[in-house]
Amino acid sequence: MQNVIPLYHFLIVAAALFSIGLAVVVTKRNTIGMLIGLELMLNAVNLNLVAFSRHDPVLLRGQLFALFVIVVAAAEVTVALAIILRVYHHYGSIDPDEMNQLKQ
């Protein structure tokens, strides 16, 4: 007998991940914390893509889109961390509230 996990279990976990990520992005005062929250939201989207694709085994579009999202997220993290490091060297802090002025 094959154990099959129903779709709504995946959707509940993905909704929880997305909600936690959104809460982190909204409440954190640290840019790295905001970046982690954004990554949680992207992982929730990936989970939804794979879960829905699992119900159509002939077409692997969900897995392909999830792979594409993972590649884009890796590039986004690389660029964002580089920007955060440059901002830290310029301002001495990564708190977004302290970066309200453009300096020459």
Secondary structure, 3 states (H helix, E strand, C coil): CCCCCCHHHHHHHHHHHHHHHHHHHHHCCCHHHHHHHHHHHHHHHHHHHHHHHHCCCCCCHHHHHHHHHHHHHHHHHHHHHHHHHHHHHHHCCCCHHHCCCCCC
